[in-house]
């Protein structure tokens, strides 16, 4: 049905564009749906046919908490939902990392689910990596005037080596000035269930991260994982700092009409 139609950029799509299943993520679904819509816009602009299959949590919270039985049950549901697509793409390094790194480990000795988990891992990508390394067409440049700082999430950076990809995409945004905070690769303290298990340590890490981001003079911080951005935005709000937070997909897609994270009732 989508073959031959025009993308939002006005360019015709390929007759057989890759079929991408969007792994929406729980946080995007519950707190920031605009990130999901931005991901769809970017993937379609990159000449992909995007579908959002019915899906559950990827299982990461259960896995981090040591409940591998629940993690496997959720992983099976996610594999079922996404394995029929050419690619699975997530606007999250942590959820993509769960599928790429940890699903094969969960089913390492399972003769049925092990091969299925490895097959999904091989075609699952974090959004910015997919857009830079895999997508059939480069996305069109967006516009954003002013300085921004970028936060690398631990899962994307350390599990998937997501470092250069978002910066390459932001380098093409007209008017944007990317500033580098001190200790740029330091954790923000969110860490999934880490912030619940070790709240005092987490709060200290968040304070250090926000201090470093604010010191750049940027008024906006971008990142690829909503959990980190919610943590950073919450700390900024509690401290009364004017630093705002957005998912990188929103800037790349030119979808900044919604309030920043945590502002005006927005997630």
Beta strands, then each sheet from edge to edge (+ up, - down):
strand 1: 18-23
strand 2: 48-51
strand 3: 87-90
strand 4: 124-126
strand 5: 143-151
strand 6: 174-179
strand 7: 220-223
strand 8: 244-247
sheet 1: 2+ 1+ 3+ 4+
sheet 2: 6+ 5+ 7+ 8+
end
